Amino acid sequence: MSRYVDGFVVPVPTDKLDAYRRISRKAGKIWREYGALEYIECVADDVKPGKLTSFPQSVKLKANETVVFSWIVYTSRKQRDAINAKVMSDPRLADMMDPKAMPFDAKRMFFGGFKTLVEL
């Protein structure tokens, strides 16, 4: 079964990691409530700068930050689009959508949607 995945990479100040975890748990529950199959957030453990590019370089990581790599899994892009529309209009997330309230620099976050290539 081919699935669809949204992937995210975010620089998070280490002193705001607990705040990030709190909003992620809240957001993840809402995504799952609307039908997402999986919601995963991972914090960097072994990500070194590369010669040309790397996770730290991709978000212009600062000394007091860590990288968070996340993904949300859906049955299809159509389902992803429908779920994201519901999530983005959910009033429970309104306070988290204000860039000033986010515990990370959203300008350095990157994300995108992916069709699965291999699933084992």
C-alpha positions in Angstrom: 0.0 0.0 0.0 1.5 3.3 -1.1 1.2 6.1 1.4 1.9 9.8 1.5 4.3 11.6 3.9 4.8 15.2 4.9 8.4 15.7 6.2 9.7 18.6 8.3 13.1 19.8 9.5 13.1 22.5 12.2 15.8 24.2 14.3 14.7 24.4 17.9 16.6 26.2 20.7 17.6 23.6 23.2 16.1 25.6 26.1 12.7 25.6 24.3 12.7 21.9 23.5 10.1 21.1 26.2 7.8 23.8 24.9 8.3 22.4 21.4 7.4 18.9 22.7 4.2 20.2 24.3 2.9 21.9 21.2 4.0 18.8 19.1 2.0 16.5 21.3 -1.0 18.8 21.1 -0.7 19.1 17.3 0.0 15.4 16.8 -3.2 14.4 18.7 -5.2 16.8 16.4 -3.6 15.4 13.2 -4.3 11.9 14.4 -7.9 12.8 15.3 -8.5 14.0 11.7 -7.1 10.8 10.3 -3.3 10.9 10.0 -1.8 7.4 10.3 1.4 8.4 12.1 2.8 11.6 13.7 6.5 11.4 14.6 8.9 14.0 16.0 12.6 13.2 16.5 15.4 15.2 18.1 18.9 15.1 16.7 21.2 12.6 18.3 23.9 12.0 15.8 23.9 14.8 13.1 27.2 16.3 12.3 27.9 19.1 9.8 28.8 17.7 6.4 31.3 18.9 3.8 28.6 20.2 1.5 25.3 19.9 3.3 23.7 18.2 6.4 20.8 18.6 8.8 22.6 21.3 10.8 23.6 23.2 7.7 20.1 22.9 6.1 18.6 25.0 8.9 21.6 27.2 9.6 21.8 25.7 13.1 23.0 28.0 15.8 25.1 26.9 18.8 22.2 26.9 21.2 19.9 24.9 18.9 19.1 21.3 17.9 17.5 19.8 14.8 14.1 18.2 15.0 13.1 15.9 12.1 9.4 15.1 11.8 7.0 13.3 9.5 3.3 12.7 9.3 1.9 9.7 7.4 -1.3 9.6 5.4 -3.0 7.1 3.1 -2.8 9.4 0.1 -2.1 13.0 -0.9 -5.8 13.6 -1.2 -6.2 12.5 2.4 -3.3 14.7 3.4 -4.8 17.7 1.7 -8.2 17.1 3.4 -6.7 16.5 6.9 -4.3 19.5 6.6 -7.3 21.8 5.7 -9.1 20.6 8.8 -6.1 20.9 11.1 -5.2 24.4 9.9 -8.7 25.6 10.6 -8.9 23.9 14.0 -9.3 26.6 16.7 -7.2 24.5 19.2 -4.1 25.3 17.1 -4.8 29.0 16.6 -2.5 30.1 19.4 0.3 27.9 18.1 0.1 29.4 14.6 1.3 32.9 15.7 5.0 33.0 14.6 5.8 35.0 17.8 4.4 32.2 20.0 6.4 29.4 18.2 9.3 28.0 20.2 11.5 27.9 17.0 12.4 30.0 14.0 9.8 29.1 11.4 11.7 30.9 8.7 14.4 28.3 8.9 12.0 25.3 8.9 11.6 23.4 5.7 9.0 20.8 4.7 7.4 19.0 1.8 5.1 16.2 0.7 6.4 12.9 -0.5 5.1 9.9 -2.4 6.5 6.7 -0.9 9.1 5.0 -3.1 9.8 1.9 -1.0 7.8 0.5 1.9 9.0 -2.7 3.6 
